[in-house]
Amino acid sequence: MKAKDLDKMFDDGKDITKYLDLTNARRPEQEQKRVNVDFPVWMIHSLDKEARRLGVPRQSIIKIWVADRLEKATIQ
């Protein structure tokens, strides 16, 4: 398949994943690194309450809030 044909399929909203080799695909700056953070018990309870309210895991709340704060700090 020629690149222009693949581009057209993509632009038309068609699924092109079967034409891609994703075995070595990665997202730059998105690699994961595990860190340990100690929180006071009251904070864990608050995080869990908010996570249940939103129907997401505690880790998701932490990631979203930290990312939001970092984004705001970058803008200033």
Secondary structure as GFF3:
##gff-version 3
##sequence-region A 1 76
A	DSSP	alpha_helix	3	11	.	.	.	ID=ss1
A	DSSP	three_ten_helix	17	19	.	.	.	ID=ss2
A	DSSP	alpha_helix	41	54	.	.	.	ID=ss3
A	DSSP	alpha_helix	58	75	.	.	.	ID=ss4
###
